[in-house]
Every structure is written in structure tokens, then in C-alpha cells.
Amino acid sequence: MVVLGLILLIIGLLVSSAKILVTIGLILIVVGLVLNFVPIGGSSRRVF
């Protein structure tokens, strides 16, 4: 998801008329990073 966001961001920056792609790219990057660092469903349970 982060890679897709970067691709959209780069395309949006290259094509000056596609400002919406920059916004979508930034949102995808932020969501992708949040999903990477926040464990979903308690997958980080430690077994002692």
C-alpha cells in the first residue's frame, strides 16, 4: 500500500493537472504506515 501511494504521488507530481493523485498518494502512504506499525487483531501477543 505504501508503494502504491508512492507511485501515485510520483505520477501526480509529474502530471501537473493530476493534483488528486498527490492527495490519494499521501493518504495511501499514511494509511499504509499506520497499518504497518499498529498490530491488527492482537497479532503481537507475547508467549512467556
HELIX and SHEET records of a PDB file:
HELIX    1   1 VAL A    2  LEU A   14  1                                  13    
HELIX    2   2 LYS A   19  PHE A   37  1                                  19    
END                                                                             
